[in-house]
């Protein structure tokens, strides 16, 4: 998930350097959205792990 966010961020940076404002803005928006979705999924996974009280192999 973070790989996609980084990919769209790189696309946005390249588009910004080349002067494609609309494409750069769209790519940045997509990168932000994917990053936020990844953070939310991580938080849900962390909370679920705490609630279950799973022992990490100790």
mmCIF file of the N, C-alpha and C atoms, coordinates in Angstrom:
data_MODEL
# 
_entry.id   MODEL 
# 
loop_
_atom_site.group_PDB 
_atom_site.id 
_atom_site.type_symbol 
_atom_site.label_atom_id 
_atom_site.label_alt_id 
_atom_site.label_comp_id 
_atom_site.label_asym_id 
_atom_site.label_entity_id 
_atom_site.label_seq_id 
_atom_site.pdbx_PDB_ins_code 
_atom_site.Cartn_x 
_atom_site.Cartn_y 
_atom_site.Cartn_z 
_atom_site.occupancy 
_atom_site.B_iso_or_equiv 
_atom_site.pdbx_formal_charge 
_atom_site.auth_seq_id 
_atom_site.auth_comp_id 
_atom_site.auth_asym_id 
_atom_site.auth_atom_id 
_atom_site.pdbx_PDB_model_num 
ATOM 1   N N  . UNK A 1 1  ? 0.832  -1.184  0.000   1.00 0.00 ? 1  UNK A N  1 
ATOM 2   C CA . UNK A 1 1  ? 0.000  0.000   0.000   1.00 0.00 ? 1  UNK A CA 1 
ATOM 3   C C  . UNK A 1 1  ? 0.881  1.253   0.000   1.00 0.00 ? 1  UNK A C  1 
ATOM 4   N N  . UNK A 1 2  ? 1.923  1.229   0.850   1.00 0.00 ? 2  UNK A N  1 
ATOM 5   C CA . UNK A 1 2  ? 2.810  2.392   0.871   1.00 0.00 ? 2  UNK A CA 1 
ATOM 6   C C  . UNK A 1 2  ? 3.597  2.502   -0.428  1.00 0.00 ? 2  UNK A C  1 
ATOM 7   N N  . UNK A 1 3  ? 3.842  1.370   -1.062  1.00 0.00 ? 3  UNK A N  1 
ATOM 8   C CA . UNK A 1 3  ? 4.539  1.395   -2.348  1.00 0.00 ? 3  UNK A CA 1 
ATOM 9   C C  . UNK A 1 3  ? 3.757  2.159   -3.407  1.00 0.00 ? 3  UNK A C  1 
ATOM 10  N N  . UNK A 1 4  ? 2.428  1.958   -3.418  1.00 0.00 ? 4  UNK A N  1 
ATOM 11  C CA . UNK A 1 4  ? 1.585  2.703   -4.365  1.00 0.00 ? 4  UNK A CA 1 
ATOM 12  C C  . UNK A 1 4  ? 1.607  4.193   -4.059  1.00 0.00 ? 4  UNK A C  1 
ATOM 13  N N  . UNK A 1 5  ? 1.568  4.548   -2.780  1.00 0.00 ? 5  UNK A N  1 
ATOM 14  C CA . UNK A 1 5  ? 1.598  5.964   -2.404  1.00 0.00 ? 5  UNK A CA 1 
ATOM 15  C C  . UNK A 1 5  ? 2.905  6.605   -2.851  1.00 0.00 ? 5  UNK A C  1 
ATOM 16  N N  . UNK A 1 6  ? 3.998  5.905   -2.647  1.00 0.00 ? 6  UNK A N  1 
ATOM 17  C CA . UNK A 1 6  ? 5.298  6.442   -3.065  1.00 0.00 ? 6  UNK A CA 1 
ATOM 18  C C  . UNK A 1 6  ? 5.371  6.541   -4.579  1.00 0.00 ? 6  UNK A C  1 
ATOM 19  N N  . UNK A 1 7  ? 4.810  5.562   -5.289  1.00 0.00 ? 7  UNK A N  1 
ATOM 20  C CA . UNK A 1 7  ? 4.804  5.599   -6.747  1.00 0.00 ? 7  UNK A CA 1 
ATOM 21  C C  . UNK A 1 7  ? 4.057  6.819   -7.261  1.00 0.00 ? 7  UNK A C  1 
ATOM 22  N N  . UNK A 1 8  ? 2.868  7.075   -6.714  1.00 0.00 ? 8  UNK A N  1 
ATOM 23  C CA . UNK A 1 8  ? 2.107  8.239   -7.163  1.00 0.00 ? 8  UNK A CA 1 
ATOM 24  C C  . UNK A 1 8  ? 2.784  9.544   -6.760  1.00 0.00 ? 8  UNK A C  1 
ATOM 25  N N  . UNK A 1 9  ? 3.486  9.553   -5.629  1.00 0.00 ? 9  UNK A N  1 
ATOM 26  C CA . UNK A 1 9  ? 4.228  10.747  -5.236  1.00 0.00 ? 9  UNK A CA 1 
ATOM 27  C C  . UNK A 1 9  ? 5.356  11.026  -6.225  1.00 0.00 ? 9  UNK A C  1 
ATOM 28  N N  . UNK A 1 10 ? 6.064  9.996   -6.654  1.00 0.00 ? 10 UNK A N  1 
ATOM 29  C CA . UNK A 1 10 ? 7.140  10.174  -7.633  1.00 0.00 ? 10 UNK A CA 1 
ATOM 30  C C  . UNK A 1 10 ? 6.574  10.642  -8.970  1.00 0.00 ? 10 UNK A C  1 
ATOM 31  N N  . UNK A 1 11 ? 5.442  10.072  -9.375  1.00 0.00 ? 11 UNK A N  1 
ATOM 32  C CA . UNK A 1 11 ? 4.793  10.524  -10.614 1.00 0.00 ? 11 UNK A CA 1 
ATOM 33  C C  . UNK A 1 11 ? 4.424  12.001  -10.510 1.00 0.00 ? 11 UNK A C  1 
ATOM 34  N N  . UNK A 1 12 ? 3.916  12.398  -9.345  1.00 0.00 ? 12 UNK A N  1 
ATOM 35  C CA . UNK A 1 12 ? 3.537  13.794  -9.143  1.00 0.00 ? 12 UNK A CA 1 
ATOM 36  C C  . UNK A 1 12 ? 4.748  14.712  -9.217  1.00 0.00 ? 12 UNK A C  1 
ATOM 37  N N  . UNK A 1 13 ? 5.858  14.290  -8.615  1.00 0.00 ? 13 UNK A N  1 
ATOM 38  C CA . UNK A 1 13 ? 7.060  15.124  -8.649  1.00 0.00 ? 13 UNK A CA 1 
ATOM 39  C C  . UNK A 1 13 ? 7.603  15.268  -10.067 1.00 0.00 ? 13 UNK A C  1 
ATOM 40  N N  . UNK A 1 14 ? 7.611  14.187  -10.820 1.00 0.00 ? 14 UNK A N  1 
ATOM 41  C CA . UNK A 1 14 ? 8.084  14.248  -12.210 1.00 0.00 ? 14 UNK A CA 1 
ATOM 42  C C  . UNK A 1 14 ? 7.158  15.133  -13.041 1.00 0.00 ? 14 UNK A C  1 
ATOM 43  N N  . UNK A 1 15 ? 5.851  14.989  -12.853 1.00 0.00 ? 15 UNK A N  1 
ATOM 44  C CA . UNK A 1 15 ? 4.891  15.808  -13.597 1.00 0.00 ? 15 UNK A CA 1 
ATOM 45  C C  . UNK A 1 15 ? 5.035  17.280  -13.223 1.00 0.00 ? 15 UNK A C  1 
ATOM 46  N N  . UNK A 1 16 ? 5.308  17.557  -11.958 1.00 0.00 ? 16 UNK A N  1 
ATOM 47  C CA . UNK A 1 16 ? 5.470  18.951  -11.536 1.00 0.00 ? 16 UNK A CA 1 
ATOM 48  C C  . UNK A 1 16 ? 6.712  19.571  -12.179 1.00 0.00 ? 16 UNK A C  1 
ATOM 49  N N  . UNK A 1 17 ? 7.794  18.797  -12.246 1.00 0.00 ? 17 UNK A N  1 
ATOM 50  C CA . UNK A 1 17 ? 9.021  19.304  -12.865 1.00 0.00 ? 17 UNK A CA 1 
ATOM 51  C C  . UNK A 1 17 ? 8.797  19.580  -14.345 1.00 0.00 ? 17 UNK A C  1 
ATOM 52  N N  . UNK A 1 18 ? 8.018  18.730  -15.007 1.00 0.00 ? 18 UNK A N  1 
ATOM 53  C CA . UNK A 1 18 ? 7.770  18.907  -16.430 1.00 0.00 ? 18 UNK A CA 1 
ATOM 54  C C  . UNK A 1 18 ? 6.682  19.935  -16.727 1.00 0.00 ? 18 UNK A C  1 
ATOM 55  N N  . UNK A 1 19 ? 5.994  20.408  -15.703 1.00 0.00 ? 19 UNK A N  1 
ATOM 56  C CA . UNK A 1 19 ? 5.014  21.464  -15.896 1.00 0.00 ? 19 UNK A CA 1 
ATOM 57  C C  . UNK A 1 19 ? 3.595  20.995  -16.122 1.00 0.00 ? 19 UNK A C  1 
ATOM 58  N N  . UNK A 1 20 ? 3.296  19.752  -15.835 1.00 0.00 ? 20 UNK A N  1 
ATOM 59  C CA . UNK A 1 20 ? 1.936  19.249  -15.992 1.00 0.00 ? 20 UNK A CA 1 
ATOM 60  C C  . UNK A 1 20 ? 1.206  19.416  -14.665 1.00 0.00 ? 20 UNK A C  1 
ATOM 61  N N  . UNK A 1 21 ? 0.655  20.590  -14.423 1.00 0.00 ? 21 UNK A N  1 
ATOM 62  C CA . UNK A 1 21 ? 0.037  20.915  -13.145 1.00 0.00 ? 21 UNK A CA 1 
ATOM 63  C C  . UNK A 1 21 ? -1.139 20.044  -12.775 1.00 0.00 ? 21 UNK A C  1 
ATOM 64  N N  . UNK A 1 22 ? -2.031 19.792  -13.716 1.00 0.00 ? 22 UNK A N  1 
ATOM 65  C CA . UNK A 1 22 ? -3.220 18.994  -13.421 1.00 0.00 ? 22 UNK A CA 1 
ATOM 66  C C  . UNK A 1 22 ? -2.882 17.562  -13.074 1.00 0.00 ? 22 UNK A C  1 
ATOM 67  N N  . UNK A 1 23 ? -1.954 16.990  -13.820 1.00 0.00 ? 23 UNK A N  1 
ATOM 68  C CA . UNK A 1 23 ? -1.548 15.605  -13.561 1.00 0.00 ? 23 UNK A CA 1 
ATOM 69  C C  . UNK A 1 23 ? -0.837 15.513  -12.219 1.00 0.00 ? 23 UNK A C  1 
ATOM 70  N N  . UNK A 1 24 ? 0.008  16.487  -11.915 1.00 0.00 ? 24 UNK A N  1 
ATOM 71  C CA . UNK A 1 24 ? 0.740  16.474  -10.651 1.00 0.00 ? 24 UNK A CA 1 
ATOM 72  C C  . UNK A 1 24 ? -0.223 16.578  -9.476  1.00 0.00 ? 24 UNK A C  1 
ATOM 73  N N  . UNK A 1 25 ? -1.194 17.451  -9.577  1.00 0.00 ? 25 UNK A N  1 
ATOM 74  C CA . UNK A 1 25 ? -2.169 17.605  -8.504  1.00 0.00 ? 25 UNK A CA 1 
ATOM 75  C C  . UNK A 1 25 ? -2.990 16.353  -8.283  1.00 0.00 ? 25 UNK A C  1 
ATOM 76  N N  . UNK A 1 26 ? -3.383 15.714  -9.363  1.00 0.00 ? 26 UNK A N  1 
ATOM 77  C CA . UNK A 1 26 ? -4.155 14.474  -9.257  1.00 0.00 ? 26 UNK A CA 1 
ATOM 78  C C  . UNK A 1 26 ? -3.319 13.365  -8.635  1.00 0.00 ? 26 UNK A C  1 
ATOM 79  N N  . UNK A 1 27 ? -2.075 13.238  -9.057  1.00 0.00 ? 27 UNK A N  1 
ATOM 80  C CA . UNK A 1 27 ? -1.205 12.197  -8.523  1.00 0.00 ? 27 UNK A CA 1 
ATOM 81  C C  . UNK A 1 27 ? -0.936 12.413  -7.034  1.00 0.00 ? 27 UNK A C  1 
ATOM 82  N N  . UNK A 1 28 ? -0.755 13.662  -6.630  1.00 0.00 ? 28 UNK A N  1 
ATOM 83  C CA . UNK A 1 28 ? -0.552 13.951  -5.210  1.00 0.00 ? 28 UNK A CA 1 
ATOM 84  C C  . UNK A 1 28 ? -1.803 13.596  -4.420  1.00 0.00 ? 28 UNK A C  1 
ATOM 85  N N  . UNK A 1 29 ? -2.960 13.921  -4.951  1.00 0.00 ? 29 UNK A N  1 
ATOM 86  C CA . UNK A 1 29 ? -4.215 13.575  -4.282  1.00 0.00 ? 29 UNK A CA 1 
ATOM 87  C C  . UNK A 1 29 ? -4.374 12.078  -4.105  1.00 0.00 ? 29 UNK A C  1 
ATOM 88  N N  . UNK A 1 30 ? -4.052 11.323  -5.146  1.00 0.00 ? 30 UNK A N  1 
ATOM 89  C CA . UNK A 1 30 ? -4.144 9.867   -5.066  1.00 0.00 ? 30 UNK A CA 1 
ATOM 90  C C  . UNK A 1 30 ? -3.143 9.326   -4.051  1.00 0.00 ? 30 UNK A C  1 
ATOM 91  N N  . UNK A 1 31 ? -1.924 9.862   -4.058  1.00 0.00 ? 31 UNK A N  1 
ATOM 92  C CA . UNK A 1 31 ? -0.902 9.407   -3.113  1.00 0.00 ? 31 UNK A CA 1 
ATOM 93  C C  . UNK A 1 31 ? -1.340 9.668   -1.672  1.00 0.00 ? 31 UNK A C  1 
ATOM 94  N N  . UNK A 1 32 ? -1.919 10.834  -1.424  1.00 0.00 ? 32 UNK A N  1 
ATOM 95  C CA . UNK A 1 32 ? -2.399 11.155  -0.072  1.00 0.00 ? 32 UNK A CA 1 
ATOM 96  C C  . UNK A 1 32 ? -3.521 10.204  0.349   1.00 0.00 ? 32 UNK A C  1 
ATOM 97  N N  . UNK A 1 33 ? -4.436 9.938   -0.558  1.00 0.00 ? 33 UNK A N  1 
ATOM 98  C CA . UNK A 1 33 ? -5.554 9.057   -0.251  1.00 0.00 ? 33 UNK A CA 1 
ATOM 99  C C  . UNK A 1 33 ? -5.068 7.641   0.074   1.00 0.00 ? 33 UNK A C  1 
ATOM 100 N N  . UNK A 1 34 ? -4.183 7.113   -0.742  1.00 0.00 ? 34 UNK A N  1 
ATOM 101 C CA . UNK A 1 34 ? -3.662 5.763   -0.505  1.00 0.00 ? 34 UNK A CA 1 
ATOM 102 C C  . UNK A 1 34 ? -2.885 5.716   0.806   1.00 0.00 ? 34 UNK A C  1 
ATOM 103 N N  . UNK A 1 35 ? -2.117 6.751   1.102   1.00 0.00 ? 35 UNK A N  1 
ATOM 104 C CA . UNK A 1 35 ? -1.358 6.804   2.348   1.00 0.00 ? 35 UNK A CA 1 
ATOM 105 C C  . UNK A 1 35 ? -2.292 6.812   3.550   1.00 0.00 ? 35 UNK A C  1 
ATOM 106 N N  . UNK A 1 36 ? -3.353 7.603   3.480   1.00 0.00 ? 36 UNK A N  1 
ATOM 107 C CA . UNK A 1 36 ? -4.297 7.659   4.593   1.00 0.00 ? 36 UNK A CA 1 
ATOM 108 C C  . UNK A 1 36 ? -5.032 6.329   4.780   1.00 0.00 ? 36 UNK A C  1 
ATOM 109 N N  . UNK A 1 37 ? -5.397 5.684   3.683   1.00 0.00 ? 37 UNK A N  1 
ATOM 110 C CA . UNK A 1 37 ? -6.048 4.371   3.775   1.00 0.00 ? 37 UNK A CA 1 
ATOM 111 C C  . UNK A 1 37 ? -5.104 3.368   4.427   1.00 0.00 ? 37 UNK A C  1 
ATOM 112 N N  . UNK A 1 38 ? -3.833 3.398   4.057   1.00 0.00 ? 38 UNK A N  1 
ATOM 113 C CA . UNK A 1 38 ? -2.847 2.489   4.652   1.00 0.00 ? 38 UNK A CA 1 
ATOM 114 C C  . UNK A 1 38 ? -2.703 2.755   6.147   1.00 0.00 ? 38 UNK A C  1 
ATOM 115 N N  . UNK A 1 39 ? -2.691 4.021   6.543   1.00 0.00 ? 39 UNK A N  1 
ATOM 116 C CA . UNK A 1 39 ? -2.588 4.344   7.966   1.00 0.00 ? 39 UNK A CA 1 
ATOM 117 C C  . UNK A 1 39 ? -3.810 3.864   8.747   1.00 0.00 ? 39 UNK A C  1 
ATOM 118 N N  . UNK A 1 40 ? -4.990 4.044   8.180   1.00 0.00 ? 40 UNK A N  1 
ATOM 119 C CA . UNK A 1 40 ? -6.217 3.591   8.847   1.00 0.00 ? 40 UNK A CA 1 
ATOM 120 C C  . UNK A 1 40 ? -6.221 2.072   8.980   1.00 0.00 ? 40 UNK A C  1 
ATOM 121 N N  . UNK A 1 41 ? -5.834 1.361   7.935   1.00 0.00 ? 41 UNK A N  1 
ATOM 122 C CA . UNK A 1 41 ? -5.789 -0.100  8.005   1.00 0.00 ? 41 UNK A CA 1 
ATOM 123 C C  . UNK A 1 41 ? -4.757 -0.572  9.027   1.00 0.00 ? 41 UNK A C  1 
ATOM 124 N N  . UNK A 1 42 ? -3.623 0.117   9.116   1.00 0.00 ? 42 UNK A N  1 
ATOM 125 C CA . UNK A 1 42 ? -2.625 -0.224  10.119  1.00 0.00 ? 42 UNK A CA 1 
ATOM 126 C C  . UNK A 1 42 ? -3.176 -0.021  11.525  1.00 0.00 ? 42 UNK A C  1 
ATOM 127 N N  . UNK A 1 43 ? -3.850 1.109   11.745  1.00 0.00 ? 43 UNK A N  1 
ATOM 128 C CA . UNK A 1 43 ? -4.420 1.384   13.071  1.00 0.00 ? 43 UNK A CA 1 
ATOM 129 C C  . UNK A 1 43 ? -5.461 0.337   13.449  1.00 0.00 ? 43 UNK A C  1 
ATOM 130 N N  . UNK A 1 44 ? -6.319 -0.036  12.514  1.00 0.00 ? 44 UNK A N  1 
ATOM 131 C CA . UNK A 1 44 ? -7.328 -1.064  12.783  1.00 0.00 ? 44 UNK A CA 1 
ATOM 132 C C  . UNK A 1 44 ? -6.655 -2.391  13.119  1.00 0.00 ? 44 UNK A C  1 
ATOM 133 N N  . UNK A 1 45 ? -5.621 -2.734  12.381  1.00 0.00 ? 45 UNK A N  1 
ATOM 134 C CA . UNK A 1 45 ? -4.902 -3.975  12.628  1.00 0.00 ? 45 UNK A CA 1 
ATOM 135 C C  . UNK A 1 45 ? -4.223 -3.948  14.000  1.00 0.00 ? 45 UNK A C  1 
ATOM 136 N N  . UNK A 1 46 ? -3.640 -2.832  14.372  1.00 0.00 ? 46 UNK A N  1 
ATOM 137 C CA . UNK A 1 46 ? -2.981 -2.715  15.668  1.00 0.00 ? 46 UNK A CA 1 
ATOM 138 C C  . UNK A 1 46 ? -3.984 -2.839  16.809  1.00 0.00 ? 46 UNK A C  1 
ATOM 139 N N  . UNK A 1 47 ? -5.122 -2.175  16.689  1.00 0.00 ? 47 UNK A N  1 
ATOM 140 C CA . UNK A 1 47 ? -6.155 -2.248  17.720  1.00 0.00 ? 47 UNK A CA 1 
ATOM 141 C C  . UNK A 1 47 ? -6.707 -3.670  17.821  1.00 0.00 ? 47 UNK A C  1 
ATOM 142 N N  . UNK A 1 48 ? -6.920 -4.314  16.696  1.00 0.00 ? 48 UNK A N  1 
ATOM 143 C CA . UNK A 1 48 ? -7.431 -5.686  16.707  1.00 0.00 ? 48 UNK A CA 1 
ATOM 144 C C  . UNK A 1 48 ? -6.433 -6.622  17.386  1.00 0.00 ? 48 UNK A C  1 
ATOM 145 N N  . UNK A 1 49 ? -5.155 -6.415  17.150  1.00 0.00 ? 49 UNK A N  1 
ATOM 146 C CA . UNK A 1 49 ? -4.136 -7.233  17.792  1.00 0.00 ? 49 UNK A CA 1 
ATOM 147 C C  . UNK A 1 49 ? -4.100 -7.030  19.295  1.00 0.00 ? 49 UNK A C  1 
ATOM 148 N N  . UNK A 1 50 ? -4.299 -5.798  19.735  1.00 0.00 ? 50 UNK A N  1 
ATOM 149 C CA . UNK A 1 50 ? -4.308 -5.499  21.170  1.00 0.00 ? 50 UNK A CA 1 
ATOM 150 C C  . UNK A 1 50 ? -5.546 -6.102  21.825  1.00 0.00 ? 50 UNK A C  1 
ATOM 151 N N  . UNK A 1 51 ? -6.694 -5.966  21.167  1.00 0.00 ? 51 UNK A N  1 
ATOM 152 C CA . UNK A 1 51 ? -7.940 -6.470  21.723  1.00 0.00 ? 51 UNK A CA 1 
ATOM 153 C C  . UNK A 1 51 ? -7.906 -7.994  21.842  1.00 0.00 ? 51 UNK A C  1 
ATOM 154 N N  . UNK A 1 52 ? -7.360 -8.672  20.866  1.00 0.00 ? 52 UNK A N  1 
ATOM 155 C CA . UNK A 1 52 ? -7.282 -10.120 20.908  1.00 0.00 ? 52 UNK A CA 1 
ATOM 156 C C  . UNK A 1 52 ? -6.291 -10.600 21.968  1.00 0.00 ? 52 UNK A C  1 
ATOM 157 N N  . UNK A 1 53 ? -5.339 -9.753  22.321  1.00 0.00 ? 53 UNK A N  1 
ATOM 158 C CA . UNK A 1 53 ? -4.349 -10.130 23.310  1.00 0.00 ? 53 UNK A CA 1 
ATOM 159 C C  . UNK A 1 53 ? -3.420 -11.210 22.811  1.00 0.00 ? 53 UNK A C  1 
ATOM 160 N N  . UNK A 1 54 ? -3.113 -11.116 21.553  1.00 0.00 ? 54 UNK A N  1 
ATOM 161 C CA . UNK A 1 54 ? -2.288 -12.135 20.922  1.00 0.00 ? 54 UNK A CA 1 
ATOM 162 C C  . UNK A 1 54 ? -0.854 -12.046 21.454  1.00 0.00 ? 54 UNK A C  1 
ATOM 163 N N  . UNK A 1 55 ? -0.271 -13.201 21.750  1.00 0.00 ? 55 UNK A N  1 
ATOM 164 C CA . UNK A 1 55 ? 1.099  -13.271 22.216  1.00 0.00 ? 55 UNK A CA 1 
ATOM 165 C C  . UNK A 1 55 ? 2.006  -13.476 20.998  1.00 0.00 ? 55 UNK A C  1 
ATOM 166 N N  . UNK A 1 56 ? 3.010  -12.596 20.764  1.00 0.00 ? 56 UNK A N  1 
ATOM 167 C CA . UNK A 1 56 ? 3.804  -12.678 19.532  1.00 0.00 ? 56 UNK A CA 1 
ATOM 168 C C  . UNK A 1 56 ? 4.842  -13.798 19.517  1.00 0.00 ? 56 UNK A C  1 
ATOM 169 N N  . UNK A 1 57 ? 4.574  -14.916 20.178  1.00 0.00 ? 57 UNK A N  1 
ATOM 170 C CA . UNK A 1 57 ? 5.477  -16.047 20.078  1.00 0.00 ? 57 UNK A CA 1 
ATOM 171 C C  . UNK A 1 57 ? 6.397  -16.214 21.262  1.00 0.00 ? 57 UNK A C  1 
ATOM 172 N N  . UNK A 1 58 ? 6.123  -15.559 22.327  1.00 0.00 ? 58 UNK A N  1 
ATOM 173 C CA . UNK A 1 58 ? 6.983  -15.668 23.528  1.00 0.00 ? 58 UNK A CA 1 
ATOM 174 C C  . UNK A 1 58 ? 6.587  -16.901 24.311  1.00 0.00 ? 58 UNK A C  1 
# 
